[in-house]
Amino acid sequence: MVAAGVNRADIMQRQGFYPPPPGASDILGLEVSGVIAAVGSGVEDWKPGDEVCALLAGGGYAERVNVAATQVLPVPEGVDLVTAAALPETAATVWSNIVMAGGLRSGQTLLIHGGGSGIGTHAIQVGRALGARVAVTAGSQAKLDRCRELGADTLINYREDDFVEVVTAEYGGADVILDIMGAGYLARNVEALAEGGDLTIIGLQSGSTAELDLGSMLFKRASVHVTNLRRRPTEGPDSKAEIIAALRERLWPLIAEGEVTPVVSAEIPIVDVARAHPLLDSADSVGKVLLIVRRP
């Protein structure tokens, strides 16, 4: 192990709100990078000594991890081994939701809540690489400025502006919305959708229970998805293996070409993990926080 990515799921698990799936390690950590030490029988794609990154269901805050071969990815061309730890969970979450579920394509409008987060900074670049118009919300000018640098077209300070009004006025609504907030944003997200739009909820920071206006959904022919990456099956339809294969085929070339790059806000020694978690909510933090196990 070289490094591990820090995700909000780690904080939720630490606080007792997000237990690991049955059979998964109860150690925190959903994405890592490092060098393969050994492979199991029948594994042909990987060998000891390969530099890789990997998606986990748990156990990433460690010196060694055990992971299914189908959840391992090569370090993308142009990315160093430490920085590669910022990719697996983040990339899998973004791609599976805005592309595989949301069907985002060129010419559409993508609205991202939390544009300055690890998920947000990655989603901005993916949306731009696919030819979409990108609108983001964030709570500070520093975060919005960074979102602009990454390619966001429309910047919305949620403390001052109504994202529904902005997105509706500029684009007639969003074709795809990637939401980390949950219940507190549900009604306004539906209002912000364009006809045929897709709302994907991946976080519940503003609650888990809300009323859904089915009449508005019916009128717009819209869809709402609530998804979870960690509890997907390892193999089969809608599995982690399916997502990882899509990343390697379609996203990894975009990273190699420099159209999508990992955004890292801080690198913290793993022994100081207690200092790393609060950075996710820091006004000064933009992008991913990494825990360094050892330098390569």
Salt bridges, closest charged atoms under 4 A:
GLU31 OE2 - LYS288 NZ 2.47
ASP50 OD1 - LYS47 NZ 2.93
ASP145 OD1 - ARG148 NH1 3.26
GLU149 OE1 - ARG146 NH1 3.16
ASP153 OD1 - ARG128 NH1 2.97
ASP162 OD1 - ARG188 NH1 3.78
GLU195 OE1 - ARG221 NH2 3.14
ASP198 OD2 - HIS225 NE2 2.67
GLU267 OE1 - ARG295 NH2 2.81
ASP272 OD2 - ARG275 NH2 3.65
ASP281 OD1 - ARG8 NH2 2.52
